[in-house]
Amino acid sequence: MADGKWVSGLTAEMELVEAARRVLEVRLRVVGEYLPRVERADPTDTENVHQLRVATRRAGAALRIFKVCLPHKVARRAGQRLRRIRRAAGRGRATGTSSGWTWWSGATGSRPSSSGPSTS
């Protein structure tokens, strides 16, 4: 699994929109990969929750950097969704609940899916 820390395939000659697409794709894919892992994790294993929070921070930073390339509404909603996921994961970590439906309901209103966070 890619951790999303480094994004390959970027060049100085690349168009800004193309770079934004590539970076956001990588960052959001990592968030989407950790969502089901956190749901299935042993409640005492907080590493997946930690990695999910790191991934949401990185994706949020990428959204802020490339917001000029996105429709305002899409960028705002994606940022809100990432923030809700990160905060819910933080609550789950603080209470020792790293899996299950209870802390997800506050983040997304539904169970996580492997397709990643929705921006709708």
Backbone as CSV, one residue per row, in Angstrom:
resi,resn,N_x,N_y,N_z,CA_x,CA_y,CA_z,C_x,C_y,C_z
1,MET,0.845,-1.170,0.000,0.000,0.000,0.000,0.890,1.232,0.000
2,ALA,0.584,2.154,-0.860,1.300,3.416,-0.879,0.882,4.233,0.331
3,ASP,1.859,4.923,0.923,1.490,5.723,2.088,1.119,7.141,1.707
4,GLY,1.317,7.504,0.458,0.916,8.826,0.011,1.868,9.929,0.430
5,LYS,2.976,9.576,1.068,3.913,10.605,1.511,4.593,11.253,0.318
6,TRP,5.028,10.450,-0.614,5.688,10.961,-1.810,4.819,10.636,-3.015
7,VAL,4.688,11.586,-3.889,3.867,11.400,-5.082,4.800,11.323,-6.280
8,SER,4.832,10.159,-6.923,5.710,9.979,-8.074,5.031,10.495,-9.338
9,GLY,5.830,10.743,-10.339,5.297,11.140,-11.632,5.070,12.626,-11.802
10,LEU,5.482,13.436,-10.847,5.336,14.889,-10.980,6.594,15.470,-11.607
11,THR,6.409,16.436,-12.499,7.546,17.114,-13.116,7.307,18.616,-13.085
12,ALA,8.378,19.378,-13.220,8.280,20.839,-13.236,7.540,21.340,-14.478
13,GLU,7.538,20.550,-15.536,6.881,20.945,-16.785,5.388,20.637,-16.796
14,MET,4.916,19.912,-15.818,3.532,19.463,-15.759,2.581,20.649,-15.556
15,GLU,1.440,20.603,-16.229,0.406,21.610,-16.023,-0.102,21.509,-14.588
16,LEU,-0.486,22.644,-14.017,-0.957,22.677,-12.638,-2.153,21.756,-12.425
17,VAL,-3.108,21.768,-13.337,-4.301,20.936,-13.191,-3.931,19.458,-13.220
18,GLU,-2.997,19.091,-14.073,-2.557,17.699,-14.137,-1.852,17.288,-12.849
19,ALA,-1.008,18.173,-12.309,-0.324,17.885,-11.042,-1.337,17.761,-9.914
20,ALA,-2.321,18.652,-9.900,-3.363,18.600,-8.869,-4.109,17.281,-8.939
21,ARG,-4.475,16.874,-10.134,-5.198,15.607,-10.309,-4.376,14.445,-9.771
22,ARG,-3.104,14.417,-10.096,-2.236,13.315,-9.673,-2.076,13.290,-8.151
23,VAL,-1.774,14.441,-7.562,-1.547,14.506,-6.117,-2.827,14.162,-5.356
24,LEU,-3.946,14.753,-5.748,-5.205,14.482,-5.060,-5.626,13.028,-5.210
25,GLU,-5.380,12.463,-6.383,-5.700,11.043,-6.597,-4.933,10.160,-5.618
26,VAL,-3.641,10.413,-5.486,-2.813,9.606,-4.584,-3.239,9.802,-3.134
27,ARG,-3.401,11.053,-2.730,-3.748,11.346,-1.328,-5.113,10.762,-0.955
28,LEU,-6.097,10.940,-1.817,-7.439,10.438,-1.507,-7.517,8.919,-1.590
29,ARG,-6.710,8.311,-2.457,-6.680,6.844,-2.535,-6.195,6.249,-1.212
30,VAL,-5.194,6.867,-0.614,-4.677,6.363,0.657,-5.751,6.466,1.743
31,VAL,-6.486,7.585,1.768,-7.594,7.710,2.726,-8.586,6.574,2.489
32,GLY,-8.944,6.348,1.238,-9.885,5.289,0.897,-9.392,3.896,1.252
33,GLU,-8.085,3.683,1.215,-7.530,2.378,1.585,-7.590,2.151,3.088
34,TYR,-7.443,3.214,3.868,-7.447,3.044,5.321,-8.843,2.988,5.923
35,LEU,-9.844,3.524,5.265,-11.204,3.487,5.819,-11.658,2.067,6.161
36,PRO,-11.612,1.115,5.220,-12.047,-0.244,5.580,-11.087,-0.938,6.549
37,ARG,-9.819,-0.590,6.501,-8.862,-1.197,7.436,-9.200,-0.806,8.870
38,VAL,-9.576,0.452,9.059,-9.931,0.926,10.395,-11.199,0.242,10.868
39,GLU,-12.146,0.080,9.975,-13.400,-0.569,10.345,-13.168,-2.003,10.816
40,ARG,-12.262,-2.714,10.153,-12.015,-4.123,10.472,-10.956,-4.319,11.556
41,ALA,-10.304,-3.254,11.988,-9.157,-3.376,12.898,-9.567,-3.845,14.282
42,ASP,-8.628,-4.471,14.932,-8.767,-4.818,16.344,-8.860,-3.499,17.114
43,PRO,-9.825,-3.355,17.999,-9.996,-2.091,18.734,-8.760,-1.640,19.517
44,THR,-7.882,-2.554,19.857,-6.674,-2.165,20.591,-5.535,-1.758,19.662
45,ASP,-5.681,-1.982,18.363,-4.650,-1.635,17.386,-4.953,-0.257,16.817
46,THR,-4.207,0.734,17.227,-4.480,2.110,16.804,-3.642,2.553,15.600
47,GLU,-2.785,1.699,15.086,-1.913,2.108,13.976,-2.711,2.497,12.731
48,ASN,-3.743,1.730,12.382,-4.541,2.077,11.207,-5.295,3.387,11.408
49,VAL,-5.754,3.644,12.622,-6.421,4.916,12.913,-5.418,6.050,12.752
50,HIS,-4.223,5.867,13.273,-3.177,6.877,13.129,-2.885,7.154,11.648
51,GLN,-2.713,6.091,10.868,-2.414,6.260,9.444,-3.566,6.926,8.698
52,LEU,-4.800,6.633,9.094,-5.955,7.298,8.491,-5.921,8.786,8.794
53,ARG,-5.617,9.141,10.032,-5.549,10.562,10.386,-4.423,11.264,9.621
54,VAL,-3.282,10.616,9.490,-2.169,11.188,8.713,-2.609,11.379,7.261
55,ALA,-3.256,10.370,6.704,-3.708,10.449,5.303,-4.715,11.579,5.112
56,THR,-5.618,11.779,6.078,-6.597,12.866,5.925,-5.921,14.223,6.051
57,ARG,-4.905,14.338,6.888,-4.173,15.616,6.977,-3.447,15.913,5.670
58,ARG,-2.814,14.895,5.102,-2.102,15.100,3.831,-3.067,15.435,2.703
59,ALA,-4.198,14.745,2.657,-5.192,15.024,1.615,-5.766,16.430,1.792
60,GLY,-5.993,16.832,3.031,-6.494,18.180,3.299,-5.498,19.246,2.871
61,ALA,-4.232,19.002,3.122,-3.193,19.951,2.700,-3.162,20.055,1.174
62,ALA,-3.280,18.926,0.494,-3.297,18.933,-0.968,-4.518,19.695,-1.487
63,LEU,-5.656,19.518,-0.841,-6.855,20.259,-1.240,-6.639,21.762,-1.102
64,ARG,-6.031,22.180,0.003,-5.778,23.614,0.200,-4.810,24.151,-0.847
65,ILE,-3.786,23.379,-1.154,-2.793,23.825,-2.142,-3.406,23.958,-3.531
66,PHE,-4.221,22.988,-3.908,-4.759,22.937,-5.261,-6.204,23.414,-5.378
67,LYS,-6.696,24.134,-4.377,-8.098,24.551,-4.410,-8.420,25.430,-5.615
68,VAL,-7.432,26.108,-6.165,-7.683,26.947,-7.346,-8.025,26.104,-8.577
69,CYS,-7.719,24.817,-8.521,-7.982,23.919,-9.642,-9.335,23.224,-9.533
70,LEU,-10.015,23.415,-8.428,-11.268,22.701,-8.176,-12.423,23.684,-8.054
71,PRO,-13.623,23.225,-8.405,-14.791,24.056,-8.116,-14.868,24.295,-6.607
72,HIS,-15.231,25.499,-6.217,-15.262,25.880,-4.807,-16.070,24.888,-3.966
73,LYS,-17.239,24.532,-4.445,-18.129,23.647,-3.684,-17.504,22.267,-3.483
74,VAL,-16.852,21.752,-4.492,-16.207,20.435,-4.403,-15.068,20.475,-3.378
75,ALA,-14.229,21.506,-3.463,-13.102,21.618,-2.534,-13.600,21.765,-1.098
76,ARG,-14.622,22.576,-0.893,-15.153,22.802,0.442,-15.737,21.515,1.026
77,ARG,-16.546,20.832,0.243,-17.174,19.591,0.740,-16.153,18.495,0.995
78,ALA,-15.174,18.374,0.114,-14.131,17.358,0.322,-13.347,17.671,1.594
79,GLY,-13.021,18.932,1.798,-12.308,19.328,3.013,-13.124,19.048,4.260
80,GLN,-14.424,19.337,4.206,-15.302,19.064,5.348,-15.368,17.569,5.639
81,ARG,-15.486,16.770,4.592,-15.567,15.318,4.775,-14.279,14.781,5.398
82,LEU,-13.143,15.235,4.888,-11.862,14.795,5.443,-11.731,15.204,6.903
83,ARG,-12.138,16.408,7.222,-12.081,16.893,8.596,-12.970,16.055,9.524
84,ARG,-14.178,15.727,9.062,-15.084,14.888,9.871,-14.488,13.506,10.104
85,ILE,-13.908,12.920,9.070,-13.284,11.596,9.214,-12.134,11.671,10.212
86,ARG,-11.281,12.683,10.070,-10.131,12.828,10.958,-10.573,13.022,12.412
87,ARG,-11.555,13.871,12.618,-12.032,14.121,13.985,-12.688,12.878,14.586
88,ALA,-13.474,12.183,13.778,-14.116,10.959,14.273,-13.064,9.911,14.619
89,ALA,-12.042,9.795,13.795,-10.971,8.843,14.083,-10.240,9.242,15.353
90,GLY,-10.080,10.532,15.572,-9.451,11.007,16.797,-10.277,10.660,18.018
91,ARG,-11.603,10.804,17.903,-12.481,10.420,19.008,-12.395,8.916,19.251
92,GLY,-12.363,8.145,18.165,-12.247,6.698,18.301,-10.945,6.306,18.970
93,ARG,-9.894,7.004,18.603,-8.584,6.724,19.200,-8.589,7.086,20.683
94,ALA,-9.194,8.218,21.022,-9.212,8.684,22.409,-10.029,7.761,23.311
95,THR,-11.081,7.157,22.753,-11.923,6.281,23.567,-11.504,4.820,23.470
96,GLY,-10.483,4.539,22.657,-10.029,3.167,22.510,-10.899,2.356,21.569
97,THR,-11.707,3.034,20.754,-12.583,2.350,19.800,-12.054,2.621,18.408
98,SER,-11.230,1.731,17.894,-10.666,1.965,16.569,-11.437,1.251,15.478
99,SER,-12.524,0.593,15.838,-13.312,-0.062,14.812,-14.783,0.023,15.168
100,GLY,-15.597,-0.320,14.216,-17.023,-0.385,14.477,-17.787,0.816,13.978
101,TRP,-19.078,0.683,14.003,-19.996,1.655,13.446,-20.088,2.930,14.274
102,THR,-19.924,2.871,15.577,-20.274,3.996,16.435,-19.516,5.269,16.095
103,TRP,-18.228,5.219,15.956,-17.522,6.473,15.693,-17.637,6.912,14.240
104,TRP,-17.969,5.971,13.318,-18.137,6.358,11.913,-19.409,7.155,11.693
105,SER,-20.446,6.886,12.474,-21.713,7.573,12.229,-21.557,9.081,12.352
106,GLY,-20.669,9.543,13.222,-20.441,10.975,13.358,-19.622,11.551,12.228
107,ALA,-18.870,10.726,11.536,-17.998,11.227,10.481,-18.692,11.289,9.132
108,THR,-19.409,10.241,8.793,-19.926,10.163,7.439,-21.406,9.891,7.361
109,GLY,-22.002,9.480,8.462,-23.410,9.127,8.441,-23.656,7.740,7.890
110,SER,-22.595,7.055,7.506,-22.735,5.701,6.978,-21.439,4.946,7.208
111,ARG,-21.474,3.690,6.903,-20.275,2.869,7.037,-19.286,3.251,5.950
112,PRO,-17.992,3.147,6.234,-16.984,3.468,5.214,-17.026,2.460,4.078
113,SER,-16.629,2.919,2.904,-16.544,2.020,1.758,-15.140,2.034,1.216
114,SER,-14.779,1.023,0.483,-13.429,0.947,-0.045,-13.201,1.922,-1.190
115,SER,-14.252,2.582,-1.664,-14.087,3.516,-2.767,-13.563,4.868,-2.311
116,GLY,-13.463,5.079,-1.004,-12.891,6.311,-0.501,-13.927,7.349,-0.166
117,PRO,-13.459,8.499,0.325,-14.376,9.529,0.751,-15.123,10.137,-0.432
118,SER,-16.366,10.415,-0.211,-17.178,11.023,-1.256,-17.082,12.527,-1.168
119,THR,-17.112,13.189,-2.312,-17.071,14.636,-2.326,-18.404,15.223,-2.705
120,SER,-19.444,14.429,-2.691,-20.763,14.938,-3.069,-21.499,15.512,-1.886
